Amino acid sequence: MAKRTTSLRVLRGILCGTGAAVIGVYAGFCVYYHGHYFPHTTIGGISCGNQTADDLEAKNIASAQNYQLHITDRKGNKYTLSGSDFSYTYKRSGEEQSLVKQQKILLWPVALFQKHQIDLNRSFHYDETALNQLTDALAIFDPSYIEAPENAHLRITDDDYTIVNETPGNTPIRDEIIKEIQKAIDDQETTLTLSDACYEKPSVTADDQQIADTVSQLDRYMAATVTYEIKGADEGLDKAGILSLLDLKKDGSVSINDTRLTSYVQHLASTYNTYGDVRKFGGGDYGWVIDKSKEKKELLKDLKGGKPVKREPVYEQRAMQSGLDDIGNTYVEIDYTSQHLWYYKDGSLVTDTGIVSGNISRGNGSPDGIFKIAYKQKDATLVGENYASNVRYFMPFAYNVGIHDASWRSTFGKEIYKTSGSHGCINVPPKKAKKLFQTLQVGTPVIAYYREPVTLTAENTRISNAYSYKADTGL
């Protein structure tokens, strides 16, 4: 019996001792975690399990001393701002101690197996003026580094146009960059990629309405193709030709360049005017003449109309036949040297006759060149300085010079004109004059020429642009 009692006493002693030890250990950890953070604790991103508030504060101070902000710009280049250069320091607030006291130390056994992530409202101080000076010194603001943004625009090429996309460039906005840097530092960030807000933006992008409006204007102009109806010629303005006349303004508007339009109309006149051309015989006033002023106005209207147009140029003077070969095979030919006239219609000879032309010896030589029958008049009185002649059939072709009957002459041809010729008109026998009057149409080309060099000085040869006219200098 005594032995059993002794065993019980020993057991009770062991249990009491164990309980006291457990209580002691529990109490000891309570005391320990009264001044230390629980295991697996992270505060403000810093691991501080089983460390004191002073340890955490020391880490924050060290973090401030070693702080760096790594900045990446739009081009991908990187820059570093070191906290030590702008007096970046940690400002003690006592929150580290407060967080220790907030721990439920009696529950430390449970806390051993949990993770504790706690935010810390840390406060840092820095010299804002120094920071701004460091920011201003970054290569971001170097003029040689900066590329200005470029607006989207349209570019006219040889035969079309293209939309050129906007270019963002990297022109910095100082206030925005400083604002983002200060925010990153205030948030204790260590990296910062500058946002688009830090750079000037193009004012026009490829999807802007302004670009769409410009495209619409260009397409409308390019739809207004112009084809000229000129026999034997392929002339007109296709899309490429129209584009070459256009100007694109900075505001996106499209206009027709007046200088280039004028130049094109001049090209038409220079190419297709046949008036006064030096042909086989040269001189005269016959031929096509484009009215440049009216043609320019008409062309401008066509281009603004936005539809294909097919038409003749606007002519000031017309010839009998379209195209560069505007004489055709219906014409009057006058050979002053042979003193003979031929009239061909559709290539067939209608009539021919001897003539007497202007008196060469008295300076009244008839005008040579290519002309046209200006009009026909029956029973006309031809009046000069010292003469008046009545004629039945008058067909002028060069100023006041024309073909008419000369009933007072009995002989035509030969060399009468050299000493006893007319005042400039072409004298023909009455019967021949009548037939010419009956068959010639107004506008019929008249080709008049000398086979040997002559000098014409009469006023009518000057006015009619005679090929052999030379001003009388009196020498």
Order of alpha helices (4+ residues) and beta strands (2+ residues): alpha-beta-beta-alpha-beta-beta-beta-alpha-alpha-beta-beta-alpha-beta-beta-alpha-beta-alpha-beta-beta-alpha-beta-beta-alpha-beta-alpha-beta-beta-beta-beta-beta-beta-beta-beta-beta-alpha-beta-alpha-beta-alpha
